[in-house]
Amino acid sequence: MLTRTEAKLFLRDPAAPATVLGIPVALLVVFGLLPGTRQPSADFGGQAPLSVFIAPMAVTIVLAILAFSVFPNAVATYRERGVLRRFSASPVPPVRLLSAQLTVNLAASVVVVVLILAGGRLALGMALPADLVGFALTIVLGAAALFSVGLLIAAFAPTGRAASGIGTATLFPMLALGGVWVQREKLPVPLQHVADVLPLGATLNGLRSAWSGAFPSLVQLGALIVCTLLCGSVAARFFRWE
């Protein structure tokens, strides 16, 4: 019942679905229609930039928006309005509300990822991930790591506005250092290592590897696991319902 209610609230807010769906799909369509993005490029190992860079970037960004902005904003707003406090005094454990929020956001992630894959393939002729096992593993670990960061934000943010500000301040440096604004191969070598351990960068570059047919780096996968355990543990230790 909580999950159904949270899903209805999510869909009733026009900003959240529009942002979550609009930004990654717009990235895919706009860049996909640019000349040369669907043709093999030497800069991308002889593969099309649309498949091995733009599509993984769109998938990563939708996960990051949900994890860093939508999810912590909703939880912090509930804290601000006293909803969490009232749940803590009810027979329903407050953790169920948190689980319902995670379920709704993860379901939204799945829907948008499927739309990116299907739409990109049918409308733009985009190649699908060549290594499906690596792709699925990176998606699961990447979502876990990014949402653990979102849970950490939600654990400390006193208001929805504060959660949005912290989420934005977290997202933009990760975009810059994770290989979104400048692809990983063109970053200085020390920053390439940084890109491989940041949760957003590890997700993006792991997806890029899987799309091109190579299994994601163990460093990237390991960094996602460590991030999930570390941020999840800290969030669980310091999370407050009011």
Secondary structure as UniProt FT lines:
FT   HELIX           2..12
FT   HELIX           15..33
FT   TURN            35..38
FT   HELIX           42..44
FT   TURN            45..46
FT   HELIX           50..54
FT   HELIX           55..65
FT   HELIX           66..70
FT   HELIX           71..80
FT   TURN            81..82
FT   HELIX           83..88
FT   HELIX           94..124
FT   HELIX           132..156
FT   HELIX           160..177
FT   TURN            178..179
FT   HELIX           184..186
FT   HELIX           189..197
FT   HELIX           199..212
FT   HELIX           218..238
//
